[in-house]
C-alpha cells in the first residue's frame, strides 16, 4: 500500500532566451524530484490541472482559466 503526495509547481518559468537552451525546465523539475526523493518519495508523474477561477462580487463577469502542474510522488506505507 502507498501514500501519495502532490506538489504544485509554477505553470511558467521565466528565463532569458539564451539560457533556455540549457534545459531550465528539466533542471527545475529534476531538483524538485530529487529533493523529495531524499525524503523517501518516489516520483510517479507530472499532470496538468486546469482551474476555472470565477470572479467575486466586484470582479465582473470574466472567468479565468489557469493551468497548473502537479508532480505526483508515492511512498510505501509500512505496517506497524
Secondary structure, 3 states (H helix, E strand, C coil): CEEEEEEEECCCCCCCHHHHHHCHHHHHHHHHHHHHHHCCCEEEEEEEEEEEEECCCCCCCCEEEEEEEEEEEEEECCCC
